[in-house]
């Protein structure tokens, strides 16, 4: 869905009912900011989903977490200084909350989900899948730091976002890279 305002309306008024006082109007940024956000949304959403997958979130859940994060970004858009870092931080926290919450058991059929990302190049997807398998064995902090690094953030920027020292980030990154190179040298056949 390309209209962030419609997404927000769906979150505020589930089931299609329209409240007497439209709370969305109080949350929607000014028109100029809406256009800026729309461009940001289209450019950043695929990268955010990929980031979440790198961190270890299943693809279908990554799409949901990314979408919910973008809704929050839309609401807070005028106050966000560094949107790429902001959405990654918020999405990571949202996923942590989901993991910590009790699981629900479905009692009926679950409708088929449409993916936000389309896979057009099978060989590229297989390569990424192999890398994801290798990343699965890394400790969570090393995966997290590596995911931020793969998205172009420096150790200092990562440290600021994750509340770590830059040296701790570099150390985690070094360990992650060493483990991945051992995995690759072994041909991915285990350690």
Buried (B, 14 or more C-beta within 10 A) or exposed (E): EEEBBEBBBBBBBEEEEEEEEEEBEEBBBEEEBBEBBBEBBEEBBEBBBBBBBBBBBEBEBBBBBBBBBBBBBBBBBEEBEEBBBBBBBBBBEBBEEBEEEEEEEEEEEEEEEEEBBEEEEEEEEEEBEEBBEBBEEBEEBBBBBBBBBEBEBEBEBBBBBBEBEBEBBBBBBEBBEEBBEEBEEEEEEEE
